[in-house]
Amino acid sequence: MAAMTGKTLTAWRQHIEQDSEAVFSLLKTHIASLPKDDNAWLALATDEQLREQTDALLPRYRTHPGELPLFGIPFAIKDNVDAAGWPTTAACPAFRYIAQRDATAVAKLKAAGAILIGKTNLDQFATGLVGTRSPYGAVVNTFYAEYVSGGSSSGSASVVARGLVPFAFGTDTAGSGRVPAGFNNIVGLKPTKGWLSARGVLPACRLNDTLSVFALTTEDAFAVASLAGGYDSEDAYSRVNPATAPAALAEKPVFAIPDQLTFFADSQAEQAWLAALEQVQASGATLRTIDFSPFSQLAEQLYQGPWVAERTAAVGEMLQHPEQMDPTVYQIISAGLAYSAVDAFKAEYLRAELTQQILAALSEVDALLVPTSPTIHTLEEMKQEPIRFNSQFGTYTNFTNLADLSALALPAPFRADGLPAGITLIAPAWHDRALAEFGLRWQQQLALPLGATGQPFPGDTATLPSSASHVRVAVVGAHLRGMPLNFQLTRRDAVFVEATETASCYRLYALANTQPAKPGLARQATGASILVELWDIPLARFGEFVAEIPAPLGIGSLELSDGRWVKGFICEPAALHDARDITDYKGWRNWLNRQESKHV
């Protein structure tokens, strides 16, 4: 079973499908093969816990396997996330309790067939970006043990990077779901706040917390987040996706980069960043510098002002027992007692003002691109400057949740010393899918080995799950790329997906007396495959788009040559009587080109 380490979701599925009835013994053997005395784990599933989960799933899998997309696949959760019957400690033994219910997101993954096999170490009370502030010991970097793993989701990142599980939950308030990803060459998806329920997650800063997902690939991270996400009436801060964001970034996106970057004299981190920028530009993206001062000012607020009092509120009575807390964690959290309610309101006003400036800057680009961390430190160095060096790691992460942004940490060219150095894409809320779509392309372009496993990046084409927040529309005429009405799509954040053909039962007509010139598409007994373009438009903008379509055109359902059905342009039969049949040209663009050639 040791051979199952370093595998993606697809590889796990393929292995399990060979003998689904043996999933219990498969996972039992896998757990037995895990390294002993590995402090990335705080608890591992007992045989009883494993049997209970697999037995509950097998009957359903036998009859409806498609309803369990994660059947038998092991995962881990950070130990500030509840799982029924498991202890939750937040890396503070005195705080320990046995959870009575699964956290909502954990329950959703179990319902999809995933098997919880362990809970992972963290910086105590999720306070830190280092992975060293735990009574259970520091979790070391998966490439060089003398360096930090990053935190606070240190254990979750470590077990994913080593391929012990294909995905794991972390949490992210200041960067805890991104910094460990950058330090260990894995993907860290920091969702829009409220997409994944926080019920059953011990808060650090409740207004600025979110679960995060670690995985070896963007494809896996987004698939897991999609299964775990959704509105939860039991979480006061859960949100409904407004379905206004694009499905993908532009084919050749424009990325903002900070006008002033600091690497704290770490030349290797800086060179790795420059190498990443070269790769980004090679992908077709354009880079544009922006004023980074609002981002930096907002980042400073998280720990250097009244916002730290949120952590004070979360810990509660534990502050009365400093001897039972990590000294650095206590120093940070107890500082919240110095602020008043007036201070807190003033901090919120400043946050809103800076967020407005940040969103204005991001509205001019597709996303912000930053180093995941400007530097990395050894375990010994962290002992000397535990707070100052920790704050360095948050330079490009701390502002993200305060400004209500989505983020995706990605593997990137390594440092010269062999340590990972990741990049992070940041965009407004609900751009999670758009960032993930670029993440797919980026990982395929670089094809770096998976995490710290040494396994090659899989060569198969990666895809994202279908989106309920977008409508796929087939356009056939004036809305094609380069045509006069294409702007009606692009101004609504619709994105081009592919050029394809209809089924061979459509006829195309050049309509009379239309400005600009338009075709009509009709399904008939005989016809041909007509060239079309597929576009994904945000669901909330679809009605606006349809409202602009004049008679005799409308939107109906079109059959494509490969059997898919999508929404698309259709035409009233009455308008075809005086229209010219141009089916033989197989597409509107071909017809226009023919007309132009006649006038040359």
Summary of the structure (lengths in Angstrom):
residues: 600
radius of gyration: 26.1
end to end distance: 69.7
largest distance: 87.9
contacts: 2216
relative contact order: 0.10
helix: 38%
strand: 20%
